[in-house]
Amino acid sequence: MNREITIEELERLPGVRHVYDIRSREHFEKGTYPGAENLPFGDWDPREFAASANGSVYLLCHTGQLSTDLAGGGAE
């Protein structure tokens, strides 16, 4: 299931979660969600990523629009 959530909702979720910040390395280094990994948009391959991720996956960007667009391509 793909849907947009807030950071506050993400923090309330139980269990293990994978959070990927899809902004540029430069923006990632300025600050991100604690524990997030940087996976810049240009490096995104949903086929490879879907096969390697176990559990829920959350994408983080500046406005949420790019994350939502990518999630429609196969990520949760």
C-alpha positions in Angstrom: 0.0 0.0 0.0 1.3 3.4 -0.9 0.3 6.5 0.9 1.7 9.8 2.2 2.3 10.2 5.9 3.8 12.9 8.1 7.1 12.6 10.0 5.0 12.5 13.2 3.0 9.5 11.9 6.2 7.8 10.9 7.6 8.2 14.4 4.5 6.6 16.0 4.8 3.5 13.8 5.9 0.3 15.6 8.5 -2.1 14.4 11.4 -2.0 11.9 11.2 0.4 9.1 13.4 1.4 6.3 13.6 5.2 5.7 15.4 6.5 2.6 16.1 10.2 2.0 15.9 10.6 -1.8 17.3 14.1 -1.8 20.8 14.9 -3.1 23.8 14.0 -0.9 24.3 17.8 -0.3 20.8 18.2 1.2 21.0 14.9 3.1 24.2 16.0 4.8 22.5 19.2 6.0 20.0 17.1 8.0 17.6 14.2 7.7 15.4 11.9 9.6 17.4 10.0 12.2 18.5 6.7 10.8 17.6 7.5 7.2 19.9 6.3 4.5 20.6 8.5 1.5 19.4 7.1 -1.8 19.4 10.1 -4.3 16.6 10.1 -6.8 19.0 9.6 -9.7 20.2 6.4 -8.2 16.7 5.0 -7.7 16.0 1.6 -9.3 12.6 0.3 -8.0 13.2 -3.3 -9.3 16.5 -3.7 -7.5 15.2 -1.9 -4.4 12.0 -3.9 -4.1 13.9 -7.1 -4.2 16.3 -6.1 -1.4 13.9 -4.5 1.1 12.1 -6.4 3.8 9.3 -4.8 5.6 7.9 -1.3 5.1 9.8 1.3 3.2 9.4 5.0 3.6 10.8 7.6 1.2 11.7 11.1 2.4 12.1 14.2 0.3 11.7 18.0 0.7 8.0 18.3 -0.1 6.7 14.8 -0.3 5.9 15.0 -4.0 8.9 13.1 -5.4 8.5 10.5 -2.7 4.9 10.0 -3.6 5.7 9.8 -7.3 8.4 7.2 -6.7 6.2 5.2 -4.3 3.7 4.8 -7.1 6.4 3.1 -9.1 6.7 0.2 -6.7 7.9 1.2 -3.3 5.9 1.2 -0.1 
